Amino acid sequence: MIWRVLGTCRLAICVIDAIGELNFVHPALQSTWRGSGGRATHILRRTLPAGLAVVAVCGLVSLLYVINPLVGMVSLAGALALWVLVRNHFWSILAVYASISLGVLGLITSDSTLTVTKLLIALAAIIWLVRTLFYKETDAFIETLRNPAIHMSIVLTFIVYLSIFNAHDSGFAIYFFAKFASLCGVFYLVVLAIRTERQLYAVIRTVILCAAIVSLGGVYEMVTQRSVHRLFGREQYLAVGREGGGRLTSRHQSGYVAPTLETQKGAWVRVQSTFNDPNTFSAYLLSAIALSLAAFLGAEKRRDKWLYAAALLPLVLSLLGTGSRASLGLLGLVVLIYFLHLPFRNKFAAVAIAAGSLTVVISALVILMPQFRKGISIDAFRDDPRYGLWTMAIHMIADHPWMGVGYGNFIDLYSQYRVPGAPGLLQPMPHNSFLQIWAETGTLGAAAALGFVLLIVWQLWVVMRNTKDRKRWFTALALTGAVVGYFLNSLTIPMLDDQSLWLTAALGVAGTSVLRAGLASEQSRWGSSVSLAGESTSPAEDRGLAKSR
């Protein structure tokens, strides 16, 4: 009932916002919208019929996807709320991050309407792009497009769309076309909207804040053993109870069994907060921890350090509660990366953080996971259902090496390629994002995806190698940890449809554009420049970055 009330309120507010957004076509009308009440009323009267028509069409479309039309209307109206924010495109980025990271759209809408919602967010990106090209900021837009990571993302997008139309089922092709368009829309909206370092820092702080709030949901689940979705009327599982032998089980009205962790002192439900899967939630937490830890190390004021430390505490606790072996192991790797790159003056703190974090990770693995206490063997790995799924993906790659089987076609060919050990129930993806890209889009798509990630990391490394600015250096480090953490995590779980993954990739691309522009300005002041190889043409590079930090 709570989500229905929230949805009704959102609907009323979003309709008003959508009507106002129709003025984006005429810049003169935009200025009058913020002018006197009389002129605004006149504009409202002129745009009211068109606004109601837009909402009516969205309502009709929603009926095709959901049983409850109110749910569809609420979801689509929420997208229109983001649409209206495109008038101030930077704040729209914060809205997109907040709504998706906090899981607001997912909590109050069904999965089908969420897909349509993201598609309308893609339309918002197109609207902003038209405004940028025809009205203002054309030079800044062209400068942003010079980023080689954007070039690679465009190539990857083109390859994915080619593979979509290589699908066996035309109906599925249309569905995946719309779904991928929504993800691309969010990606390019973020990439093109962040233009200054100040905006980049604001978005990173927003991401950390949202992640801290979401992680409180994970802590809540650890303590109460109840789903956060229950607060919004979408119960995932009921209170858990112990049965014979002390094994922890869960009861669900629709038959869903919550994943549990067996420990030396019993068992508990794996936390997932507003996410639909503990592993996806753990990848999101790892990325947020990478951002928060770098922000903590780079903060100069004591107050800021305390704030980032306060954000890190629930993030780490929730990560432990997810029980994700990959994320817990990668946490130590991220800390190690930070340790290797920190200036010499901070080496003692880095050693303490690295040693403490690795101790926590190793202890957690030993305590939480029986397989780590018994040791890891090849035979145990082959018993994992993921081994069968990965084998299926490799067979698809062998049969369709160049263009793949078509984006989203893994589930369509599941019965044909199923091997012993793979789950009997149809799986939509092979629990490995890179293998999924390779199998569904071919070697060309896999090469483009890998090149995309490497270009982001390389450009951030160039910034770290040459900059003298402390804040810029730690920001590049934070983005490196977030992008690398997400990419490595995606090698063990399916994440191509995860909005947070796309947002993090977009933040990495936008960060490279903004930080390299700032580096160029910095180098011009110091009388040096940065080559494509990432080497400074001035001896200033060797004067010791540690002294400047």
N, C-alpha and C positions, 0 to 999 in steps of 0.2 A: 504493500500500500504506500510505503514511503516513496518508492521510486515513481509511482504514478502521480503523487502530489507534486514531486519535484519536476516531473516531466510536464505537467500542466502549466506550472509557473514558467518553465523554460520556453514553452510554446508561445505564450503571450508575449514575452519579452523578445523572443527571436523574430516573431512576425514583424514587430515594430522596427527592429534593426534591419531586417531584410528589405523593408520598404525604403528605408533611408539609403541603403546601399545601391539602389537602382540609379542614384544620381551620379555614379562614378563615370558615366559616359560623357557628361558635360562638366568640365572643371569649373565653369562659372556657377553651375548649380551647386557644386560642392561647397564653394565659398559662401553661397547664400544660405546653405543648410546650417552653417554655423553663425549666420547673421541674425537679423531681427526676427521676433516671433511671427510677425505678419507674413514675411516672405517665406519663412519655413512652413507656415501653415498652407500657403499657396502651393508650395512644392509638394507637400504631403497630399493635398487634394489631387494633384495631377498624377502622382505616382501610386496612389492607393489602389486603383483598379489593376495596374500592372503587378503590384506587390501581391494582391490577393490571388491573381491568376497564377503567379509563380508558386505560391503555397499550395494552391489547389492542384496544380500539376504534380508537385512533389507528393501530395497525399495520394493521388491516383497511382503514381509509380510505387509507393510504399505498399499498396494493397497487393501488388504482384509478388511481394517478397515475404510478408508477414501475415499472421492471422489477425492480430490485433492492430487495427489501423491507427489507434492512438499512439502505439509504440512507434510505428513508422513515422507519423507526423512529428513526434517529439524528436526522434533522431535526425530527421531531415531539417527540422527547424534549428537543431543544434549546429548543424553544418552551416546553415545560413547565418548563424551568429558569428561563426568564424569568418564567413564570407564578408560580413559587414566590417569586420576588423581589418580587412585588407586595405581599407582607406588609410590606415596607419600601419603599413606592412610590418614594421618591427614588432609592434605589440601583438600582431596576429601570430608571430612566431612564439611569443610567450604563451599565448592562448592555446596554440596547437600543442606545445610541449606539456603544458599543465593538464589539459584535458586528456591527452593520451597517456601521459605518465601516471596521473592519478587514477586512471581507469574510469573516469566519470562516464564517458560514452559507453564503455563496455558494461558498466554496472546498471545503467538505466535503459539499455536497449538490447535487442536481440542481436545475434551474430549477423543475420542478414541485413538488418537496418544499419548495422555498424559498417558493413561493406559499402552500402549506398552512401552513408555519411562521408566516408573517406573519399568516395568518388566526387562528391560535391566539394570537398576540400581541394581536390585536384582542379575543379573548375575555378575555385578561388585563386589558385596559383596562375591559371591562364588569364584571369581578369587582371591580376596584378602585373603579369608580364605585358599585357596589352597597354596598360597604363604607363608602364616604364618605357616601352618603345616609342609611344606616340605622344607622350605628354612631358616627361621629365626623366632626368637621371640616365639618359642614353649612354653617355660617356662612361659612367660608373658601371653600367650594365655590361658594356663591351669589355671593360677592364676585368670584370669578374669572369667573363667567358674565356679569358686567356689562361685560366688555370688548367694545366694538363689533366688533372684529376677529373674535371668536368668533361673534358674531351673523352676520356675513357668511359665515364658514366654514360655519355650519350651513345657511344659505341655499344656498350653493354645493353642499354635499353633497346637499341635497334635489333641486336641479336636476339634478345628475349622475345620481342614482338614477332620476329620471323619464325621463331620456334613455336610460338603460340598458334600461328596459322598452319603449323605442321602437325597440329593435334588431330587425332582420329575422329573426335566428336566435335562438330561445329558448334553445338550448344555449349559445351565446355570451353571452347575457344573464345566465345563471346564473353563468358563469365570470367575467365582468367584475364582477358583483355581489359575488362572493366576493373578487375581487382588490382592488376598490376598498374593500371593508370592511376588509381587512387594512391598507391604507394609512391609512384613517381611524382605525383602532384605534391605530396607532402615534402618529398625530398628536395625538389627544385624550388619550392616555396621557401624553405629554410636556406638553401644555398644562395639564392639570389637576393634574399631580403637582408641578411646580415652584411652591413657595409663598413662598419667601423669596429675598432677594437673595444670601444666602450660598449657597443651593443653585444659583442661576443662575450665579454665578461658578464654582462647582465643575463644573457641566456644561460651561461654556465652556472651562475648562481641560482637561476630559476630551476635548472635541472637538479641541482643538489638539494634545493628546498623540497621539490616535488618528491624526489627519491627518499628523503628523510621522512616525509609524511607517509608515503607508501610503506616504508619499512616499519613504521609504528603499527601498521596493520599486521605485519608479520610477527612483531613482538606480541601483539594482542592474541594472535592465533596460537603462539607458543604457550602462552599463559593459560588461555581459556579452552584451547583445543576446539574452537568454533570458527567457522569461516567468516571472513569479513563480508562476503556476499550476503550473508544472512541479515546484516544490518540494512540492506537495500531490498529485502524481499526476494533475494535469489539464492536460496540456501544450496550450498554445494554438498555439505554433509552435516549430519547432526552431531551432537556431543558424542565423543568416543567412549567406549566402555571396555573393560577388561574381561576376557573370557578365560576358559580353562588354560592353564599353563602360563598365564600372565601376558598372553599375546594381545596387543592393542588392535582393535578392529573398529570399524565405523559403519554406521547405518545410514542409508540414503533412500529417500522416497522413490527415486527412479532407478535404484540399483547401483548407483555410482559408489565405488569403494575408494576412499581417500588413501593415497599412498602413505605408507608409514615407514619409520626408521626403527630398526632393531638395534638396541644399544645394550651395554652391559648392565644398565639399571632399568631395563624395560624398553618401552617404545613410545614414540609420539608421532603425531601426524605431521607430515612435511608442510611447511607454510608456503603460501602462494599469494597472500594479500589480495589485491585487486586483479592479479593476473590469473590466467586459466591453467597454468602449469607451473609446478615448482622449479623446473629446470630453466624455463624462460625467465621466471622471476629472478633466479640466481644470476643469470647473465646480465640482466638489467642492474642488479645490485652491484655486481663486480665492476661494471662500467661507472656507476655512480661513486663507488669507493675509490676508483682510480682518479676521478675528478676531484673528489673531496680531499683525498690524501695529498695530491699535488697542491691544491689550494691551501691546505693546512701548512705545508712546508714552505710555501711561498708567501704566506701572510706576514706582514711586518708588524701589525698591531696585535697586542695581546688579546684584545677583545675579539678580533677576527679569528685568531687561533682557537679560542675557546668555543666560538660558534661552530667552526668546522669540526672540532673534536666532538662537540655535542651531536653533530650530524653523523659522524662516523660510527658512534656507538650503536645506535639502532640498526644501521646498515650492516655492520659486521655481525650483530646478533641474528638478524634475519637471514643473512647468508648462511650462517651455521644451521639455522632452522630449516633451510631448504634441503640440506643434506646432499647437495650436488657435488659429486666427487670432482668433476672437471673444474667447477668454479672455485672450490676450495683449494685445489692444486694451483690453479692459475693466479689466485690471490698472491701466493708466494712468488710466482714469476713476475707479476706486476711490481711487487715491492722490490724484487731483485733488479728489475730494469731501472727503477727509481734510484736504487742504491748505486748502480754503476754510473749514472749520469749526474748525480748531485755534485755541486762544487765541493772542493776539499774542506772548506770551512764547516760544512754540514755533515762531514763523514761520520762523526761520532753519533749524531742523532740518527743518521741513516743506518749505521750498524745496529743500534739499539732497536730501531723499528723493524729492520729486516729480521733480526734474530727473534724478536718477540712474535712477529707475525708468522714466521715459519714454524715456531714452536706451537703456536695456536693451531695452525693448519694441520701439522702432523699429528698433534694430539687429538684434534677433532676427527681426523680420518681414522685413527686407531680406535677411538672410543665409539664413533658413530657407525662405522662400516665393518661388519664381520669379515668381509673378504680381505680387508687390509690387515686384520689381525692374523689371518691364516696365510697371507701371502698371495701375490698375484701370479697366475699361471696362464699359459696359452689355452689349456683345456677349459679353465673357468671363463675365459673370454669367449670361447666358441659357444659356450652355453648361453651367452647373452643374446637376446633376440636381435640386438643391433648388428651383430655379426652377420646374421642372415640377410638383413636389410641392406647392409653395405655390399654384400656379395651380389645381391640382385642389381644394385646400382652399377657395379662393375661390369656385370653381364650386359646391361643396357648400353654402357659406354662402348663395349667391344662390338656390339651389333650396330650402333649408330654413333660412330666416332666424331663426326664433324658437326652436324646440326642437332644431334640428340633426338629424343623421342617426342619432344614438344613440352613446353613449360606447363606444369600441372598434370602431365600425363603419367606420372609414376603410378598413381592409384589405378588408372585405366588399364595399365599393363601388369598389374600386380599378380593376377592369377597366372598369366603366361610365364612370368619370370620367377615365381615363388620357388624358393629352395628349402630343403629341410632345415629346420631351426628358425625360420622366419615365422612371425605370428600368423595364425590362421585368419584372424580378422584383417580385412583390408586396411592398409596403412597409406595415408596420403603422401608420405615422404619418407626418405630413408634414414632419418635421424642423423643426418650429416649434411649441412647446408652446402658445402663445397661439392660433395659427391652428387647432391641433387642438381646443382647448377650444371655440373659436368654431364650427368645423365640426361637431363631434360633440354639443355641448350647446346650440348656438344663441346668439343675441345675449344672452339672459338669463344663460346660463352665463358668457359672456365678460365681461359687465358685472360679475357677481358676483366673478369671479376678479380682474379689474383693481381693483375696489373693495376686495377683501381685501388686496391688496398695498399699495395707497395708504393704507389705514387703519393698517397696521403702520408704514409709514414716517412718516405724520403723527404718530402717537402717540409714536414715538421722537423726532421733531423737537421735540414739545412738552416732552419730558423734557430734551433738550439745551438748549432755550431758557430753561428756568426753574430748573434745578437748580444748586446751588452745590457739590455734592459731586463731587469730581474722579473718583472711581471710577465713580460712577453715570453721569457724563457720557461717559466713554470707553467704558463698556459699551454705552450707547445708540448711540454712534458705530460700535462694532464690529458690533452687530446690524444697523444700517442698511447698512453696507457688505456684510455677508454676504447679506442679503435682496435688496438691489438687484442685487448681482453675480449671484446665482442667477437672478433674474427676467430680467435682460437676456441672460444666457447662454442661457436657455431659448427665446429668440426665434430661435435658429439651430440648435438641436438638440432632439430629442425627449426629454423628461425627466419626463413625467407619471407614469411607473411607477418613477421613481428614488426609493429610500427616503431617500437623503441630502437630496434636495430637500424632501421632506415633513418631515424632521427639522429642517431649517433653518427652514422656515416655522413649525413648531411652536415652535421656540426663539424666533423673533421674536415670536410671539403671547404666549408665556409671559413673555418679557422685558418686553413692554409692560405686562402686568398687574402684574408685580412692581415694575418701575421706577416706574410711576405711583403705586403704593401707597406706595413709599418717598418719592416726591416730595411726595405729600399729607402724609405725616408731617413731612417737612422744612419744608413751607410752613406747617404748623400751628405749628411751633416758631418760625418767623420772623414769624408773624402775617400771612401772606398766603395766597392760594389761587390755583389755576389754573383759568381758565375753559375752556369747550369750544373756544374759538378758540385756545387755547394761549398766552394772554396773562396775565401775572401782574397781580393787582389791587393789588400793592404796588410802590412805587418801588424796592424792593430789587433788582428785576431789572436796573435800569440802573446798579447800583453797580459793574458790571464783573465778568463771570464770570472774566475772565482773572486778576484778583487772587486769586480763591479757588483757582485752580489753579496 
